[in-house]
Amino acid sequence: MAEILEVIMIVSFGASWPLNVIKSYKARTTKGKSLAFLLLIFFGYIAGIISKIVNDVYMAEIGQKWYVLFFYVLNFIMVGADLLMYVRNSRLDKLQKDSIS
């Protein structure tokens, strides 16, 4: 039951990431984004993934509870994609600033 609740939490957090990545892609700017926030979430998912991998009880039951780790990894990938959009948009912001100067 605990794993199901954990998946609900992860899915709830993660449901917005694809939309956020699309918004970042379309916005073409870092305005309104926080790199510190993105990095904090990114490293939080790394910690969550590692916590599952080093948990002997979880790993012993991975065949039945693989979905928990799957959602951690999926969210990690989505946050990583948003970080890549941040880097791209930061470069676009710099080009925009240089072209105005």
Number of C-alpha atoms within 10 A of each C-alpha: 6 7 13 12 11 14 19 14 12 18 17 11 11 19 12 12 21 16 13 16 20 13 14 23 17 11 12 16 21 18 12 7 11 12 14 9 9 16 14 12 16 20 13 14 21 14 13 15 18 13 13 17 14 10 10 11 10 18 15 10 10 15 9 10 14 13 14 21 21 13 20 23 16 16 22 22 16 20 23 18 19 24 19 15 23 23 15 17 20 16 15 15 16 13 12 12 10 9 8 7 6
